[in-house]
Amino acid sequence: MIRSLMAATAVLALVSPVGAADLGGNCCADLEERVAELEATTARKGNRKVTLTISGQVSRAILFVDSDHGMIDNANSPSRFSMMGEAKFSKDWSAGYLIELGVGSAEDANVASGGLTGVIGPAVGVAGLGELVVRHNALWIGTPVGKVWLGHTSTATDSVVEITTANTNVAALPVGSWTGFDGARTQVLKYESQTLAGFTVSASWNDSLLSSTNGFDAALRYADEVSGFRLAAGIGYADNDAGTTRVSGSASAMHMATGLFLTAQAGRIDGGAKMIGAMGGVERNFFGPGASTLFVEWFQGDDVTATISPLGILGVGPIPELKVMGFGAIQNVSALGLDVFATYRQVDVGTKADVVLLGARVKF
């Protein structure tokens, strides 16, 4: 009898549909509403095929020039946020974009451009130290032989005098970068090669409606590790299509076992303006949270025009003779994406000024 009941039960289980528990007609309404709220608070992509990465940094400092002082955005490595992404068509073909905005504050534009000791003064409304500045707005196409850029972005020689193997640019960008010997960001069509044995080549042509000239520049860069040394170097040539040419570059080496490093830069414009500079020091993790960088620097420039001065001030120039000597310390805290720094520079343009910069940068 019992076996018959068991068999009947098994047959009913096979032929009868099994219904899910009845949770009511609105069982998922609350869940769907919550998901919609979460989606509304997150960054979303309109095109699922192209990646989206958001990054940036906040970089602030207190600037002292002799007896004057004020809080500013750190012009060595300004505050910014970036949106970038790419999509691949195949192993060798891809496309992507970069949008980057510099983010300051209204007070940053109040840094006066007249004089070394009257730095903090009335507003001068200088572009580049204001609240929002477009740094990059460009797209690129990756090919089997390199990458092609189109838009507002770096020329081929941008940062060619800023090459370093140590974490110094956050607080002490090479003075040659401020004084007309580096590239820039503008409307360009640019080519960047693939890396071959550590070498890359690039070339760009700029064409802006704001200018009647179409400049051209090209650069050769190298980066590698050889026999316990980290090496990096670059040299660039630029012609602004208005009778001015520039040759400039920089090189850097670090002994990886000891952290000792040396960096140098040099440049010449039309056989007239010239500059040479050097920086040396040590970068090691002495305390545990991250690398500590200690450095000294020296620079001399003749007949330079400082679009941005070694003080982080716009509009200082022309300068028949510029001499800079200084030193500094930077402490990285890797777990926080933080760099804390203090630097001193003595700037000599016939009269001398003592410049101190204290600040911090957080990357995200």
C-alpha positions as CSV (number, residue, x, y, z in Angstrom):
1,M,0.0,0.0,0.0
2,I,2.7,2.4,1.0
3,R,4.7,1.6,-2.2
4,S,1.5,2.3,-4.3
5,L,1.1,5.7,-2.6
6,M,4.8,6.6,-3.3
7,A,4.5,5.6,-6.9
8,A,1.3,7.7,-7.3
9,T,3.0,10.7,-5.7
10,A,6.0,10.4,-8.1
11,V,3.7,10.3,-11.1
12,L,1.9,13.4,-9.9
13,A,5.1,15.2,-9.4
14,L,6.2,14.5,-13.0
15,V,2.9,15.5,-14.7
16,S,1.9,18.4,-12.4
17,P,3.4,21.9,-12.9
18,V,5.3,23.3,-10.0
19,G,4.4,26.9,-9.2
20,A,6.7,29.5,-7.7
21,A,5.8,31.1,-4.4
22,D,3.3,33.9,-4.8
23,L,5.1,37.0,-3.6
24,G,2.5,39.4,-4.9
25,G,2.3,41.5,-8.1
26,N,4.6,44.2,-6.9
27,C,7.4,42.0,-5.7
28,C,10.1,43.7,-7.7
29,A,8.9,47.3,-7.7
30,D,11.0,48.3,-4.7
31,L,14.1,46.6,-6.1
32,E,13.8,48.2,-9.5
33,E,13.3,51.6,-7.9
34,R,16.5,51.2,-5.9
35,V,18.5,50.1,-8.9
36,A,17.3,53.2,-10.8
37,E,18.5,55.4,-7.9
38,L,21.9,53.8,-7.9
39,E,22.2,54.2,-11.7
40,A,21.3,57.8,-11.4
41,T,24.3,58.4,-9.1
42,T,27.0,56.7,-11.2
43,A,29.0,57.8,-14.2
44,R,27.5,56.0,-17.2
45,K,28.7,55.6,-20.8
46,G,26.4,56.4,-23.7
47,N,28.4,53.9,-25.9
48,R,28.9,50.5,-24.3
49,K,31.7,49.7,-26.7
50,V,34.0,52.5,-25.6
51,T,35.5,52.5,-22.1
52,L,35.3,55.4,-19.8
53,T,37.9,56.1,-17.1
54,I,37.7,59.2,-14.9
55,S,40.8,60.3,-13.0
56,G,42.5,63.5,-11.8
57,Q,44.2,65.3,-9.0
58,V,43.9,68.2,-6.6
59,S,47.1,70.1,-6.2
60,R,47.3,73.1,-3.9
61,A,50.1,75.2,-2.4
62,I,51.2,78.2,-0.4
63,L,53.6,80.4,-2.2
64,F,56.0,82.7,-0.4
65,V,58.0,85.3,-2.4
66,D,60.1,87.3,0.1
67,S,57.6,88.9,2.4
68,D,54.6,88.2,0.1
69,H,52.5,85.1,0.3
70,G,49.3,83.5,-0.8
71,M,47.5,80.2,-1.5
72,I,47.4,79.2,-5.1
73,D,46.9,76.1,-7.3
74,N,50.3,74.4,-7.8
75,A,51.4,75.5,-11.3
76,N,54.1,72.8,-11.4
77,S,51.3,70.1,-11.5
78,P,48.0,71.8,-11.6
79,S,44.6,70.5,-10.3
80,R,42.7,68.7,-13.1
81,F,40.2,65.9,-14.0
82,S,40.3,63.7,-17.0
83,M,38.0,61.5,-18.9
84,M,39.5,59.0,-21.3
85,G,38.6,55.8,-23.0
86,E,39.1,53.5,-26.0
87,A,37.6,50.7,-28.0
88,K,39.4,48.0,-30.0
89,F,38.5,46.9,-33.5
90,S,41.2,44.3,-33.6
91,K,44.7,43.7,-32.2
92,D,46.2,46.5,-34.2
93,W,43.3,49.0,-34.7
94,S,41.6,51.0,-32.0
95,A,40.2,54.5,-31.3
96,G,39.9,56.6,-28.2
97,Y,39.6,60.1,-26.7
98,L,40.9,62.3,-24.0
99,I,39.1,65.2,-22.3
100,E,41.0,67.0,-19.5
101,L,40.1,70.2,-17.7
102,G,42.4,72.2,-15.4
103,V,40.5,73.2,-12.3
104,G,41.5,76.2,-10.2
105,S,39.7,78.9,-8.3
106,A,38.9,82.5,-8.9
107,E,41.7,83.6,-6.4
108,D,44.3,81.7,-8.5
109,A,43.9,84.4,-11.2
110,N,44.7,87.1,-8.7
111,V,48.4,86.2,-8.7
112,A,49.9,89.4,-10.1
113,S,52.3,89.3,-13.1
114,G,54.3,92.4,-12.3
115,G,57.4,92.0,-10.2
116,L,58.9,89.3,-8.1
117,T,58.1,90.8,-4.7
118,G,54.6,92.1,-5.6
119,V,53.3,88.7,-6.6
120,I,50.1,88.6,-4.7
121,G,48.1,91.7,-5.9
122,P,45.1,92.9,-7.8
123,A,43.3,90.6,-10.3
124,V,44.9,90.4,-13.7
125,G,42.5,87.8,-15.2
126,V,45.2,85.7,-16.7
127,A,44.1,82.7,-18.6
128,G,45.6,79.5,-17.3
129,L,45.2,80.2,-13.6
130,G,41.4,80.7,-13.6
131,E,38.6,78.3,-12.6
132,L,38.4,76.1,-15.7
133,V,40.9,75.6,-18.5
134,V,40.7,73.1,-21.3
135,R,44.0,71.1,-21.3
136,H,43.0,68.3,-23.7
137,N,40.0,67.8,-26.0
138,A,41.1,65.3,-28.6
139,L,40.5,61.9,-30.2
140,W,43.0,59.3,-31.5
141,I,43.1,56.4,-33.9
142,G,45.5,53.5,-33.2
143,T,47.0,51.8,-36.2
144,P,49.6,49.1,-36.7
145,V,52.3,51.7,-37.1
146,G,51.3,54.2,-34.4
147,K,48.7,56.6,-33.1
148,V,47.2,59.6,-34.8
149,W,45.8,62.4,-32.7
150,L,43.3,65.2,-33.8
151,G,42.2,68.0,-31.5
152,H,43.4,70.3,-28.8
153,T,46.2,68.4,-27.1
154,S,50.0,68.3,-26.7
155,T,52.3,69.1,-29.6
156,A,55.1,66.6,-30.3
157,T,57.6,68.6,-28.2
158,D,55.4,69.2,-25.2
159,S,57.2,68.1,-22.0
160,V,60.4,67.4,-23.9
161,V,62.4,69.4,-21.4
162,E,60.5,67.9,-18.4
163,I,61.8,64.4,-18.6
164,T,62.9,62.9,-15.3
165,T,63.3,59.5,-13.6
166,A,62.3,60.9,-10.2
167,N,59.1,62.3,-8.7
168,T,60.3,65.9,-8.9
169,N,57.9,67.6,-11.4
170,V,55.1,67.7,-8.8
171,A,56.9,70.5,-6.9
172,A,59.8,71.7,-9.1
173,L,59.1,71.5,-12.8
174,P,62.3,72.3,-14.7
175,V,62.8,76.0,-15.2
176,G,63.3,75.4,-19.0
177,S,59.6,74.4,-19.2
178,W,58.6,77.9,-18.0
179,T,60.8,79.9,-20.3
180,G,59.8,79.1,-23.9
181,F,61.9,76.0,-24.5
182,D,59.1,73.4,-24.3
183,G,56.1,72.5,-26.5
184,A,52.5,73.4,-25.7
185,R,48.9,72.3,-26.0
186,T,47.0,73.6,-29.0
187,Q,45.0,72.4,-32.1
188,V,47.1,69.7,-33.6
189,L,47.3,66.8,-36.0
190,K,49.9,64.5,-34.4
191,Y,51.5,61.2,-35.1
192,E,53.2,59.0,-32.4
193,S,55.0,55.9,-33.3
194,Q,55.1,52.5,-31.6
195,T,57.9,52.0,-29.2
196,L,60.9,50.2,-30.7
197,A,63.9,49.3,-28.5
198,G,62.8,52.0,-26.1
199,F,62.6,54.7,-28.8
200,T,59.5,56.6,-30.0
201,V,59.2,59.3,-32.5
202,S,56.4,61.9,-32.9
203,A,55.5,64.8,-35.2
204,S,52.7,67.3,-35.1
205,W,51.3,70.2,-37.2
206,N,49.2,72.8,-35.5
207,D,46.5,74.9,-37.3
208,S,44.4,77.3,-35.2
209,L,41.9,79.9,-36.3
210,L,43.4,82.2,-33.7
211,S,46.8,82.2,-35.6
212,S,47.8,82.9,-39.2
213,T,50.8,80.5,-38.8
214,N,50.9,76.7,-38.9
215,G,53.7,75.4,-36.7
216,F,55.5,72.1,-37.0
217,D,57.5,70.1,-34.5
218,A,59.0,66.7,-34.0
219,A,60.6,64.8,-31.2
220,L,62.6,61.6,-30.4
221,R,62.2,60.0,-27.0
222,Y,63.9,57.1,-25.2
223,A,63.0,55.3,-22.0
224,D,64.3,51.9,-20.7
225,E,66.2,50.1,-17.9
226,V,69.7,49.1,-18.6
227,S,72.2,47.4,-16.2
228,G,70.5,48.6,-13.1
229,F,69.9,52.2,-14.3
230,R,66.5,53.7,-15.3
231,L,67.1,56.0,-18.3
232,A,64.9,58.5,-20.1
233,A,65.7,61.2,-22.6
234,G,64.2,63.3,-25.4
235,I,65.1,65.9,-27.9
236,G,62.7,68.1,-30.0
237,Y,62.7,70.5,-32.9
238,A,60.0,73.2,-33.5
239,D,59.3,75.7,-36.2
240,N,56.5,78.2,-35.6
241,D,56.2,79.1,-39.3
242,A,57.0,82.7,-38.4
243,G,60.8,82.6,-38.6
244,T,61.4,81.1,-35.1
245,T,62.9,77.7,-34.6
246,R,63.7,75.9,-31.3
247,V,65.9,72.9,-30.4
248,S,65.6,71.6,-26.8
249,G,65.7,68.5,-24.8
250,S,66.4,66.8,-21.5
251,A,67.8,63.5,-20.1
252,S,67.7,61.7,-16.8
253,A,69.2,58.7,-15.2
254,M,68.6,56.9,-11.8
255,H,70.7,54.2,-10.2
256,M,67.8,51.9,-9.1
257,A,69.7,50.2,-6.2
258,T,70.6,53.5,-4.5
259,G,68.0,55.9,-5.8
260,L,70.6,58.4,-6.9
261,F,69.5,60.4,-9.9
262,L,70.7,63.2,-12.2
263,T,68.6,65.2,-14.7
264,A,69.7,67.8,-17.2
265,Q,68.1,70.1,-19.8
266,A,69.3,72.4,-22.5
267,G,67.9,74.4,-25.4
268,R,68.4,77.2,-27.9
269,I,66.0,79.4,-29.9
270,D,67.1,80.8,-33.3
271,G,70.7,80.9,-32.1
272,G,69.8,83.6,-29.6
273,A,67.9,82.6,-26.4
274,K,69.5,79.7,-24.6
275,M,69.2,77.8,-21.4
276,I,70.9,75.0,-19.5
277,G,69.9,73.4,-16.2
278,A,70.5,70.4,-13.9
279,M,69.0,68.6,-11.0
280,G,70.3,65.8,-8.8
281,G,69.4,64.0,-5.7
282,V,68.2,60.7,-4.2
283,E,64.8,59.0,-4.2
284,R,64.2,56.0,-1.8
285,N,61.6,54.6,0.5
286,F,63.3,55.5,3.8
287,F,60.3,55.5,6.1
288,G,57.8,52.9,4.7
289,P,54.7,54.9,3.4
290,G,56.3,55.8,0.1
291,A,59.4,57.2,-1.7
292,S,61.1,60.3,-0.3
293,T,62.8,62.5,-2.9
294,L,65.5,65.0,-2.0
295,F,67.0,67.2,-4.6
296,V,69.1,70.3,-5.5
297,E,68.8,72.2,-8.8
298,W,70.5,74.9,-10.9
299,F,69.5,76.8,-14.0
300,Q,70.7,79.6,-16.2
301,G,68.9,81.2,-19.1
302,D,69.9,84.1,-21.4
303,D,67.4,86.3,-23.3
304,V,64.4,84.1,-22.2
305,T,60.8,85.0,-22.2
306,A,59.0,83.4,-19.3
307,T,55.4,82.5,-20.3
308,I,55.1,81.1,-16.8
309,S,57.9,81.9,-14.4
310,P,59.7,79.5,-12.1
311,L,57.5,81.0,-9.4
312,G,54.3,79.8,-11.1
313,I,53.5,83.4,-12.2
314,L,52.3,84.3,-15.6
315,G,53.7,87.1,-17.8
316,V,57.3,87.5,-16.3
317,G,59.6,88.5,-19.1
318,P,61.5,89.2,-21.3
319,I,64.5,88.3,-19.1
320,P,68.1,89.1,-20.3
321,E,69.6,86.7,-17.7
322,L,67.8,84.3,-15.4
323,K,69.6,82.3,-12.7
324,V,67.9,79.9,-10.4
325,M,69.3,77.8,-7.5
326,G,67.2,75.7,-5.2
327,F,66.5,72.5,-3.3
328,G,63.5,70.6,-2.1
329,A,61.9,67.5,-0.5
330,I,58.9,65.5,-1.6
331,Q,57.2,62.7,0.4
332,N,55.0,60.2,-1.3
333,V,52.3,58.3,0.6
334,S,51.4,55.6,-1.9
335,A,48.3,54.2,-0.1
336,L,46.7,57.6,-0.2
337,G,47.8,58.8,-3.7
338,L,49.4,61.7,-1.8
339,D,52.5,63.8,-2.4
340,V,53.6,66.4,0.2
341,F,56.4,68.8,-0.8
342,A,58.5,71.8,0.3
343,T,60.8,73.7,-2.1
344,Y,63.1,76.7,-2.0
345,R,64.4,78.7,-5.0
346,Q,66.5,81.7,-5.2
347,V,65.6,83.5,-8.4
348,D,68.0,86.1,-9.8
349,V,67.0,88.4,-12.6
350,G,69.4,91.2,-11.6
351,T,67.6,91.4,-8.3
352,K,67.1,88.4,-6.2
353,A,64.0,86.9,-4.7
354,D,63.6,84.0,-2.2
355,V,60.7,81.7,-3.2
356,V,59.2,79.0,-1.0
357,L,56.5,76.6,-2.1
358,L,54.7,74.4,0.4
359,G,51.9,72.1,-0.7
360,A,50.4,68.7,-1.5
361,R,48.8,66.8,-4.3
362,V,46.2,64.0,-4.1
363,K,45.6,61.8,-7.2
364,F,42.3,60.0,-7.8
